[in-house]
Amino acid sequence: MTLDLDDLIDAMMNSQQGVDYYLNTKTGEIIMRSEYLPISELNDIENELDENWDFILEIPDQREVGGLSINRKFIWNLPDGKAKDALNTALNGKGAYRRFKDAAKNYGLLDRWFEFEDDYYTEYARNWCKDNEVAFTEVPKIVYRHATRRDLKTLIDLKKKELGIQEDSLDFELERYFSNQMRMGNLYQIFAWWKMKIVATGAVVWNFYPPTLEQPNGRKGLLVNFWCEEEMKDKGYLEEITKRLIEETKARNISEIVAQSNQNELLEKCGFEKLDNSWVRKIRLK
């Protein structure tokens, strides 16, 4: 039996008063016992736990993992100032965790907090498995979503990473570019999130060309803005993003995507053909 560490972390983070999680070390199954379930279901779960008790480990809940002390450790690492004071104040009284997240968001620290919390739970879960001699594996779980206008700063930062620049000289032009493209609905960009941060991205821009018999609406897709964390390049995330961009292009009744990129292996995997200095993917429409 090998346990997926993310499943264990989910159980730790989702535990609450009246909801407990258990691990069957023989099967690897995580069992949820909730006082809010119908009596018949609750009885079945308790019988299952009793019958397999020699193989059952109770999974630590939020309070055992650290509770609000995790938040305080995060605050302790912040420099003195308004943000630190606001987060400290937020932890007083009922509803502290919600207020803490609101304050972190107000000071632009929410993503940083989520990453800190995730790292803390991950390390705790690893140690728990080792202490209890539970074999585990860590499988990165990627969440894909497309960018919205609220992601403007993120789009600018990712484009600068792709270009390998740090200075702010292009920020104004990049902001104008992304704002115009998103306002006109011509840009569809996908983020791949892992452990509360973006590790890969790619986009398609739909440009207008003179209409042809093959493409009467005069639009073609152009793959742009591809970037991936160096250590994640062999995980297949850019390939998954490209497939999703192709599906979105097909849904918009556009039959051709062009790429001017050095991602040769990726484009070949996704059905692109090399024509002169470009890669082209024809899409069969219904």
C-alpha positions as CSV (number, residue, x, y, z in Angstrom):
1,M,0.0,0.0,0.0
2,T,1.3,3.4,-1.0
3,L,-0.5,6.5,0.0
4,D,-0.9,9.6,-2.2
5,L,0.4,12.3,0.1
6,D,-2.0,14.9,-1.3
7,D,-5.0,12.8,-0.2
8,L,-3.6,12.7,3.3
9,I,-3.1,16.5,3.3
10,D,-6.6,17.1,2.0
11,A,-7.9,15.0,4.9
12,M,-5.9,17.0,7.4
13,M,-7.0,20.3,6.0
14,N,-10.7,19.3,5.7
15,S,-11.1,17.9,9.2
16,Q,-13.3,19.9,11.5
17,Q,-15.4,19.5,14.6
18,G,-17.5,16.4,14.2
19,V,-15.7,15.3,11.0
20,D,-12.7,12.9,11.4
21,Y,-10.6,11.0,9.0
22,Y,-8.9,7.6,9.3
23,L,-6.4,5.7,7.2
24,N,-6.8,2.0,6.6
25,T,-3.1,1.0,6.3
26,K,-4.0,-2.3,4.7
27,T,-6.0,-0.9,1.7
28,G,-4.8,2.7,1.6
29,E,-8.3,3.9,1.9
30,I,-9.0,7.2,3.7
31,I,-12.3,6.9,5.6
32,M,-14.3,10.0,6.6
33,R,-16.5,9.8,9.7
34,S,-19.0,12.6,10.1
35,E,-21.5,13.1,12.9
36,Y,-23.7,14.9,10.3
37,L,-24.2,11.8,8.2
38,P,-27.5,9.8,8.3
39,I,-27.5,7.3,11.2
40,S,-27.5,4.3,8.9
41,E,-24.4,5.6,7.0
42,L,-22.6,6.5,10.2
43,N,-23.3,3.0,11.7
44,D,-21.8,1.4,8.5
45,I,-18.7,3.5,8.8
46,E,-18.2,2.8,12.5
47,N,-18.7,-0.9,11.8
48,E,-16.0,-0.8,9.1
49,L,-13.6,1.0,11.5
50,D,-14.3,-1.6,14.2
51,E,-13.8,-4.6,11.9
52,N,-10.4,-3.2,10.6
53,W,-9.2,-1.5,13.8
54,D,-5.8,-3.2,13.8
55,F,-5.1,-1.5,10.5
56,I,-6.6,1.9,11.3
57,L,-4.7,5.1,12.0
58,E,-6.6,8.3,13.0
59,I,-5.4,11.2,10.8
60,P,-4.5,14.4,12.7
61,D,-7.0,17.2,12.4
62,Q,-6.3,20.9,11.8
63,R,-5.8,21.6,15.5
64,E,-3.3,18.8,15.9
65,V,-1.3,19.9,12.8
66,G,-1.0,23.4,14.2
67,G,-4.2,25.4,13.8
68,L,-3.6,29.1,14.1
69,S,0.0,28.7,15.2
70,I,0.7,28.1,11.5
71,N,-0.6,31.6,10.8
72,R,1.5,33.0,13.6
73,K,4.6,31.4,12.2
74,F,3.9,33.0,8.8
75,I,3.4,36.4,10.5
76,W,6.6,36.1,12.5
77,N,8.6,35.9,9.2
78,L,7.1,39.1,7.9
79,P,8.9,42.5,8.2
80,D,7.5,44.9,10.8
81,G,4.8,47.2,9.3
82,K,1.1,47.6,8.6
83,A,0.7,44.2,7.0
84,K,2.2,42.3,10.0
85,D,0.0,44.4,12.4
86,A,-3.1,43.8,10.4
87,L,-2.6,40.0,10.2
88,N,-1.9,39.8,13.9
89,T,-5.1,41.7,14.7
90,A,-7.1,39.4,12.4
91,L,-6.2,36.4,14.5
92,N,-8.1,37.7,17.5
93,G,-11.6,36.4,18.2
94,K,-14.1,34.2,16.3
95,G,-13.7,33.8,12.5
96,A,-10.0,34.4,12.8
97,Y,-9.0,32.3,9.7
98,R,-11.4,34.1,7.4
99,R,-10.3,37.5,8.6
100,F,-6.7,36.5,8.3
101,K,-7.2,35.6,4.6
102,D,-9.1,38.8,4.0
103,A,-6.2,40.8,5.5
104,A,-3.6,38.8,3.6
105,K,-5.5,39.5,0.3
106,N,-5.7,43.2,1.1
107,Y,-1.9,43.4,1.4
108,G,-1.1,41.2,-1.6
109,L,0.1,38.3,0.6
110,L,-2.6,35.7,0.0
111,D,-0.7,33.6,-2.6
112,R,2.3,33.7,-0.3
113,W,0.3,32.5,2.6
114,F,-1.3,29.7,0.7
115,E,2.1,28.5,-0.4
116,F,3.4,28.7,3.2
117,E,0.4,26.8,4.5
118,D,0.7,24.1,1.8
119,D,4.4,23.7,2.5
120,Y,3.7,23.4,6.3
121,Y,1.1,20.7,5.8
122,T,3.2,18.8,3.3
123,E,6.1,18.6,5.7
124,Y,3.8,17.6,8.5
125,A,2.2,14.9,6.4
126,R,5.6,13.5,5.3
127,N,6.8,13.3,9.0
128,W,3.5,11.7,10.0
129,C,3.9,9.0,7.4
130,K,7.5,8.3,8.4
131,D,6.6,8.1,12.1
132,N,3.8,5.7,11.4
133,E,5.8,3.7,8.7
134,V,3.3,4.5,6.0
135,A,4.7,4.4,2.4
136,F,3.7,7.5,0.4
137,T,4.2,9.1,-2.9
138,E,4.0,12.7,-3.9
139,V,2.1,13.2,-7.2
140,P,1.9,16.8,-8.3
141,K,-1.7,17.7,-8.8
142,I,-2.2,20.4,-11.4
143,V,-5.2,22.7,-11.6
144,Y,-5.7,24.3,-15.0
145,R,-7.7,27.5,-15.5
146,H,-7.9,30.3,-18.0
147,A,-6.9,33.9,-17.3
148,T,-9.4,36.7,-16.7
149,R,-9.0,40.4,-16.6
150,R,-8.2,40.2,-12.9
151,D,-5.0,38.3,-13.9
152,L,-3.5,41.3,-15.7
153,K,-0.5,41.7,-13.4
154,T,0.1,37.9,-13.5
155,L,0.1,37.9,-17.3
156,I,2.7,40.7,-17.4
157,D,4.9,39.0,-14.9
158,L,4.8,35.7,-16.8
159,K,5.5,37.4,-20.1
160,K,8.6,39.0,-18.5
161,K,9.7,35.6,-17.3
162,E,9.3,34.2,-20.8
163,L,11.4,37.1,-22.2
164,G,13.9,36.8,-19.5
165,I,13.7,40.4,-18.3
166,Q,13.3,41.8,-14.8
167,E,13.2,45.6,-15.4
168,D,9.9,47.5,-15.6
169,S,10.5,49.2,-18.9
170,L,8.0,47.1,-20.8
171,D,5.3,47.0,-18.1
172,F,3.2,49.8,-19.6
173,E,3.2,48.3,-23.2
174,L,2.5,44.8,-21.9
175,E,-0.4,46.1,-19.8
176,R,-1.9,47.8,-22.8
177,Y,-1.4,44.7,-25.0
178,F,-3.0,42.3,-22.6
179,S,-5.8,44.7,-21.8
180,N,-6.7,45.2,-25.4
181,Q,-6.5,41.5,-26.3
182,M,-8.7,40.5,-23.4
183,R,-11.2,43.3,-23.9
184,M,-11.7,42.2,-27.5
185,G,-11.9,38.5,-26.5
186,N,-8.9,37.7,-28.7
187,L,-6.7,36.1,-26.0
188,Y,-7.2,32.8,-24.3
189,Q,-4.5,32.0,-21.8
190,I,-4.2,29.0,-19.5
191,F,-2.4,28.7,-16.2
192,A,-1.2,25.5,-14.7
193,W,-1.2,25.8,-10.9
194,W,0.7,23.5,-8.5
195,K,1.1,24.1,-4.8
196,M,-0.6,27.5,-5.1
197,K,1.7,28.9,-7.7
198,I,1.8,29.0,-11.5
199,V,4.3,26.6,-13.0
200,A,3.4,26.7,-16.6
201,T,1.3,28.8,-19.0
202,G,0.5,29.2,-22.7
203,A,-2.0,31.1,-24.8
204,V,-3.7,31.3,-28.2
205,V,-4.4,34.6,-29.9
206,W,-7.1,34.7,-32.6
207,N,-6.0,37.1,-35.4
208,F,-8.0,38.2,-38.4
209,Y,-6.8,37.5,-41.9
210,P,-8.5,37.9,-45.4
211,P,-11.2,35.2,-45.6
212,T,-10.6,32.1,-47.7
213,L,-12.7,29.2,-48.7
214,E,-11.0,27.1,-46.0
215,Q,-11.4,29.8,-43.3
216,P,-14.4,31.9,-44.3
217,N,-14.5,33.8,-41.0
218,G,-10.9,35.0,-41.6
219,R,-9.5,34.0,-38.3
220,K,-6.5,31.9,-37.3
221,G,-5.0,31.0,-34.0
222,L,-1.5,31.9,-33.0
223,L,0.2,30.1,-30.0
224,V,2.0,32.6,-27.8
225,N,3.2,33.3,-24.2
226,F,4.6,29.8,-23.5
227,W,6.6,29.5,-20.3
228,C,7.3,26.7,-17.8
229,E,9.3,26.4,-14.6
230,E,12.7,24.8,-15.5
231,E,12.2,21.8,-13.1
232,M,8.7,21.2,-14.5
233,K,9.5,21.0,-18.2
234,D,9.4,17.2,-18.3
235,K,6.0,16.9,-16.6
236,G,3.8,17.3,-19.7
237,Y,2.1,20.5,-18.5
238,L,2.8,22.5,-21.6
239,E,1.5,19.6,-23.7
240,E,-1.8,19.5,-21.7
241,I,-2.1,23.3,-22.0
242,T,-1.6,23.1,-25.8
243,K,-4.3,20.4,-26.1
244,R,-6.7,22.6,-24.2
245,L,-5.9,25.6,-26.4
246,I,-6.6,23.5,-29.5
247,E,-9.9,22.4,-28.1
248,E,-10.9,26.0,-27.3
249,T,-9.9,27.0,-30.8
250,K,-12.1,24.3,-32.3
251,A,-15.0,25.3,-30.1
252,R,-14.7,28.8,-31.7
253,N,-15.0,27.3,-35.2
254,I,-11.5,28.2,-36.2
255,S,-9.7,25.6,-38.3
256,E,-6.1,26.5,-38.1
257,I,-3.5,27.3,-35.5
258,V,0.0,28.6,-36.3
259,A,3.0,28.6,-34.0
260,Q,6.3,30.3,-34.4
261,S,8.2,28.6,-31.6
262,N,11.3,26.6,-30.8
263,Q,9.0,24.1,-28.9
264,N,9.5,21.6,-31.7
265,E,9.0,18.4,-29.8
266,L,6.0,19.7,-28.0
267,L,4.4,20.9,-31.3
268,E,5.0,17.6,-33.0
269,K,3.4,15.7,-30.1
270,C,0.3,17.9,-30.5
271,G,-0.1,17.3,-34.2
272,F,1.6,20.4,-35.7
273,E,3.5,20.2,-39.0
274,K,6.5,22.3,-40.0
275,L,5.8,24.6,-42.9
276,D,8.6,27.0,-43.8
277,N,9.4,28.9,-40.6
278,S,6.1,28.1,-38.9
279,W,4.3,25.2,-37.3
280,V,0.7,24.6,-38.4
281,R,-2.1,22.5,-37.0
282,K,-5.2,22.0,-39.0
283,I,-8.4,21.4,-37.0
284,R,-11.2,19.4,-38.4
285,L,-14.5,21.1,-37.7
286,K,-17.9,19.5,-37.6
